Amino acid sequence: MNSHGGGLAPVLATRCRRVDVDQHVTFMIHRAVGFAPTLEGMHLFFDLDGTLTDSSPGIIRCINHALGELGLEEVADDRLLGMIGAPLTTIFEAVLGSSDVNVLDRAVAAYRTRFNDVGIFENALFPGISEALDVFQKSGHDLQIVTAKPAVSARRVIDHFGVARFFDQVHGPGLGDRSCDKAALVAAALRVAGNQKNQAVMIGDRAEDVRAGRANEIWAVGVAWGYGSRRELAAAGPAYLAENVAALVQWVNDASAGRPTLFPAPSAATTA
């Protein structure tokens, strides 16, 4: 970071008191971009749920809808929140305490009955995400989505929020898939990027995202505003942990200029 960085905190502290959350994030993003020119375009692979969108309201309601359809009691929101980002089958295995394929298929089918019409839109972009995606694209970076959500659903989400134009590809499992190998999805995105590992970054809010990036020998950046705890992310060993969207923009800007900031990840003892 250049010499401007030392004076940013008091400026932001003053500004934050006068603007709402969205304006605050946009302000920080534009300040971050101004630090250095982009020298080389990068390939940015984004997780969806918990990274670009806060999909928790719809997902939680649809899981509990499915449990109700099976004649079971609802599960507390805070328990389900920590499961978001995993494949549906994995979530229902944990909630139901069963690996019976027929039971899991019934649960997933009941979930999708509500999700496809209602739950998918009980969702919102995190503040500053749209602005950040615009900055990344205008800076010459290529963007793809790598998600455990079925690819067809992911495309509906980005279409709904008007951000599909930023992404070259969406990688996710098929509707009928019972599992999701995120490392394999990252590998698919990397092939689209011409296997340029030194210019590729996996960005996500869960340990699975970090591990998938590392498995493919590319940068793995964790984001602290999603559903994974700092302890979880730290244990996975990210190259960087972005506390907010502006910090992510700054990191990408620095990395594209050949000088990524590699802060040590918080220790495994760090609390959520």
C-alpha positions as a printed NumPy array, in Angstrom:
array([[  0.   ,   0.   ,   0.   ],
       [  1.402,   3.45 ,  -0.799],
       [  1.781,   6.452,   1.428],
       [ -1.866,   7.427,   1.12 ],
       [ -2.882,   4.4  ,   3.224],
       [ -1.843,   5.856,   6.564],
       [ -4.346,   8.688,   6.386],
       [ -7.306,   6.658,   5.157],
       [ -8.682,   5.455,   8.501],
       [ -9.502,   8.878,  10.012],
       [-10.969,  10.066,   6.722],
       [-13.222,   7.003,   6.539],
       [-14.194,   7.315,  10.195],
       [-15.425,  10.844,   9.601],
       [-17.174,   9.982,   6.361],
       [-18.877,   6.878,   7.816],
       [-20.806,   8.992,  10.276],
       [-22.4  ,  10.946,   7.462],
       [-23.392,   8.28 ,   4.96 ],
       [-25.401,   5.112,   4.998],
       [-23.908,   1.648,   4.548],
       [-24.142,   1.452,   0.752],
       [-22.636,   4.9  ,   0.25 ],
       [-19.899,   4.101,   2.742],
       [-18.849,   0.93 ,   0.919],
       [-18.948,   2.647,  -2.477],
       [-16.777,   5.448,  -1.112],
       [-14.167,   2.991,   0.189],
       [-14.131,   1.062,  -3.089],
       [-13.402,   4.158,  -5.13 ],
       [-10.661,   5.18 ,  -2.709],
       [ -9.126,   1.709,  -2.913],
       [ -9.084,   1.719,  -6.702],
       [ -7.306,   5.035,  -6.724],
       [ -4.196,   3.702,  -4.995],
       [ -2.489,   2.088,  -7.989],
       [ -3.069,   1.346, -11.67 ],
       [ -3.947,  -2.155, -12.777],
       [ -0.959,  -3.589, -14.621],
       [ -2.214,  -7.051, -15.47 ],
       [ -5.703,  -8.506, -15.727],
       [ -6.505, -11.32 , -13.325],
       [ -8.962, -14.19 , -13.338],
       [-11.313, -13.826, -10.383],
       [-13.416, -16.818,  -9.352],
       [-16.245, -15.913,  -6.967],
       [-18.327, -18.061,  -4.698],
       [-21.976, -16.927,  -4.73 ],
       [-23.844, -17.524,  -1.442],
       [-22.191, -15.605,   1.379],
       [-19.698, -13.913,  -0.93 ],
       [-21.724, -11.991,  -3.495],
       [-25.208, -12.454,  -2.045],
       [-26.819, -12.761,   1.364],
       [-29.067, -15.672,   0.495],
       [-29.587, -16.862,   4.061],
       [-33.254, -15.786,   4.47 ],
       [-34.447, -17.813,   1.492],
       [-32.245, -20.834,   2.127],
       [-33.188, -21.089,   5.802],
       [-36.911, -20.73 ,   5.091],
       [-36.746, -23.345,   2.35 ],
       [-34.89 , -25.83 ,   4.549],
       [-37.51 , -25.441,   7.271],
       [-40.27 , -25.695,   4.663],
       [-38.789, -29.021,   3.567],
       [-38.622, -30.248,   7.156],
       [-42.252, -29.315,   7.62 ],
       [-43.185, -31.276,   4.505],
       [-41.459, -34.289,   6.056],
       [-43.432, -33.802,   9.282],
       [-40.42 , -32.571,  11.237],
       [-39.86 , -29.533,  13.426],
       [-38.052, -26.443,  12.201],
       [-34.37 , -25.926,  12.982],
       [-33.085, -22.71 ,  14.543],
       [-31.74 , -20.117,  12.121],
       [-28.354, -19.854,  13.826],
       [-27.712, -23.573,  13.393],
       [-28.572, -23.478,   9.691],
       [-26.59 , -20.311,   9.018],
       [-23.296, -22.114,   9.51 ],
       [-24.259, -24.733,   6.916],
       [-24.95 , -22.364,   4.032],
       [-22.534, -22.903,   1.204],
       [-22.537, -26.687,   1.44 ],
       [-24.463, -28.851,  -1.077],
       [-28.103, -29.348,  -0.122],
       [-27.668, -33.07 ,   0.385],
       [-24.865, -32.415,   2.864],
       [-27.046, -29.945,   4.768],
       [-29.983, -32.332,   4.973],
       [-27.726, -35.211,   6.027],
       [-26.64 , -33.1  ,   9.004],
       [-30.108, -31.803,   9.848],
       [-31.886, -35.126,   9.465],
       [-29.083, -37.276,  10.846],
       [-29.628, -39.628,   7.941],
       [-27.847, -40.66 ,   4.758],
       [-30.899, -42.487,   3.381],
       [-30.969, -41.482,  -0.287],
       [-34.77 , -41.621,  -0.536],
       [-35.246, -39.369,   2.498],
       [-32.618, -36.917,   1.27 ],
       [-34.164, -36.789,  -2.197],
       [-37.586, -36.042,  -0.687],
       [-36.098, -33.242,   1.408],
       [-34.276, -31.713,  -1.549],
       [-37.393, -31.926,  -3.724],
       [-39.503, -30.19 ,  -1.048],
       [-36.827, -27.525,  -0.65 ],
       [-36.76 , -26.794,  -4.362],
       [-40.545, -26.572,  -4.596],
       [-40.422, -23.416,  -2.48 ],
       [-36.961, -22.23 ,  -3.51 ],
       [-37.578, -22.151,  -7.258],
       [-40.553, -19.777,  -6.972],
       [-39.981, -17.853,  -3.739],
       [-36.804, -18.592,  -1.833],
       [-34.395, -17.833,  -4.641],
       [-35.421, -14.17 ,  -4.469],
       [-35.382, -13.897,  -0.653],
       [-31.876, -12.732,  -1.226],
       [-29.799,  -9.567,  -1.699],
       [-26.4  ,  -8.486,  -2.954],
       [-24.05 ,  -7.543,  -0.143],
       [-23.427,  -3.768,   0.002],
       [-20.755,  -2.672,  -2.449],
       [-20.682,  -5.896,  -4.477],
       [-22.202,  -4.462,  -7.653],
       [-19.794,  -1.516,  -7.56 ],
       [-16.833,  -3.819,  -6.938],
       [-17.756,  -6.09 ,  -9.849],
       [-17.994,  -3.055, -12.102],
       [-14.551,  -1.901, -10.958],
       [-13.039,  -5.345, -11.515],
       [-14.428,  -5.593, -15.038],
       [-13.365,  -2.077, -16.002],
       [ -9.889,  -2.798, -14.617],
       [ -9.488,  -5.625, -17.137],
       [-10.123,  -8.632, -14.902],
       [-12.089, -11.693, -16.053],
       [-14.793, -12.886, -13.646],
       [-16.381, -16.319, -13.191],
       [-18.676, -17.822, -10.56 ],
       [-17.771, -21.081,  -8.81 ],
       [-20.589, -22.217,  -6.533],
       [-22.078, -25.243,  -4.806],
       [-25.492, -23.939,  -5.876],
       [-26.789, -25.61 ,  -9.046],
       [-25.516, -23.623, -12.018],
       [-29.026, -23.046, -13.354],
       [-30.088, -21.484, -10.036],
       [-26.935, -19.384,  -9.827],
       [-27.646, -17.94 , -13.269],
       [-31.177, -17.004, -12.195],
       [-29.765, -15.175,  -9.172],
       [-27.209, -13.105, -11.076],
       [-29.783, -12.357, -13.772],
       [-32.254, -11.195, -11.123],
       [-29.76 ,  -8.812,  -9.556],
       [-28.512,  -7.476, -12.879],
       [-24.906,  -8.61 , -12.463],
       [-24.801, -11.445, -15.02 ],
       [-23.048,  -9.119, -17.457],
       [-19.916,  -9.176, -15.309],
       [-19.349, -12.951, -15.523],
       [-17.926, -15.007, -18.37 ],
       [-18.929, -18.387, -16.955],
       [-20.93 , -19.944, -14.104],
       [-19.639, -23.229, -12.69 ],
       [-21.864, -25.28 , -10.409],
       [-23.323, -28.767, -10.055],
       [-26.309, -30.007, -12.005],
       [-29.742, -30.117, -10.406],
       [-29.536, -33.888, -10.063],
       [-26.088, -33.995,  -8.505],
       [-26.014, -35.142,  -4.875],
       [-22.532, -33.822,  -4.185],
       [-20.262, -31.006,  -5.265],
       [-16.485, -31.098,  -5.678],
       [-15.564, -27.433,  -5.497],
       [-11.926, -28.076,  -6.377],
       [-13.112, -29.671,  -9.648],
       [-15.274, -26.623, -10.344],
       [-12.306, -24.322,  -9.735],
       [-10.29 , -26.482, -12.121],
       [-12.999, -25.98 , -14.756],
       [-12.862, -22.214, -14.246],
       [ -9.083, -22.338, -14.474],
       [ -9.299, -24.091, -17.846],
       [-11.538, -21.282, -19.107],
       [ -8.847, -18.886, -17.859],
       [ -6.183, -20.64 , -19.917],
       [ -4.667, -22.337, -16.86 ],
       [ -2.954, -19.099, -15.867],
       [ -2.502, -20.102, -12.244],
       [ -0.336, -17.149, -11.265],
       [ -3.125, -14.762, -12.27 ],
       [ -6.1  , -16.656, -10.828],
       [ -7.839, -16.113,  -7.472],
       [-10.612, -18.063,  -5.735],
       [-12.665, -15.764,  -3.516],
       [-15.156, -17.097,  -0.985],
       [-16.511, -17.066,   2.545],
       [-16.06 , -20.713,   3.509],
       [-13.077, -22.99 ,   4.138],
       [-14.197, -25.094,   1.189],
       [-13.544, -22.126,  -1.119],
       [-10.056, -21.594,   0.264],
       [ -9.193, -25.29 ,   0.057],
       [-10.486, -25.501,  -3.509],
       [ -8.259, -22.62 ,  -4.557],
       [ -5.206, -24.07 ,  -2.827],
       [ -5.852, -27.5  ,  -4.33 ],
       [ -5.521, -25.88 ,  -7.751],
       [ -2.373, -23.955,  -6.74 ],
       [ -3.945, -20.522,  -7.155],
       [ -4.475, -17.61 ,  -4.768],
       [ -7.24 , -18.238,  -2.242],
       [ -8.81 , -15.2  ,  -0.579],
       [-11.328, -15.492,   2.242],
       [-14.005, -12.87 ,   2.864],
       [-15.139, -12.047,   6.385],
       [-18.66 , -10.803,   5.63 ],
       [-20.166, -14.189,   4.76 ],
       [-21.226, -17.296,   6.668],
       [-17.853, -18.797,   7.541],
       [-16.142, -17.787,  10.779],
       [-12.651, -16.328,  10.884],
       [-11.529, -19.464,  12.716],
       [-12.817, -21.65 ,   9.899],
       [-11.193, -19.522,   7.213],
       [ -7.874, -19.236,   9.074],
       [ -7.653, -23.004,   9.491],
       [ -7.968, -23.402,   5.703],
       [ -4.925, -21.164,   5.14 ],
       [ -6.009, -18.301,   2.866],
       [ -3.416, -16.014,   1.307],
       [ -5.471, -13.061,   2.506],
       [ -8.621, -12.417,   4.534],
       [-10.638,  -9.422,   3.313],
       [-12.563,  -7.785,   6.133],
       [-14.834,  -5.886,   3.743],
       [-15.5  ,  -5.369,   0.045],
       [-13.184,  -2.369,  -0.184],
       [-10.32 ,  -4.424,   1.255],
       [-10.937,  -7.078,  -1.412],
       [-10.845,  -4.451,  -4.159],
       [ -7.609,  -3.08 ,  -2.722],
       [ -6.031,  -6.541,  -2.573],
       [ -6.927,  -7.364,  -6.178],
       [ -5.651,  -3.973,  -7.265],
       [ -2.333,  -4.584,  -5.484],
       [ -2.034,  -8.168,  -6.744],
       [ -2.621,  -7.109, -10.336],
       [  0.194,  -4.587,  -9.919],
       [  2.503,  -7.366,  -8.747],
       [  2.525,  -6.467,  -5.063],
       [ -0.189,  -8.403,  -3.224],
       [ -0.468,  -7.751,   0.49 ],
       [ -0.104, -11.081,   2.279],
       [ -1.268, -10.549,   5.802],
       [ -0.829, -13.612,   8.006],
       [ -4.165, -15.301,   8.517],
       [ -5.649, -15.059,  12.028],
       [ -4.559, -17.907,  14.272],
       [ -6.791, -20.934,  14.619],
       [ -7.57 , -19.747,  18.127],
       [ -9.243, -16.62 ,  16.809],
       [-12.895, -16.597,  17.765],
       [-15.686, -16.162,  15.262]])
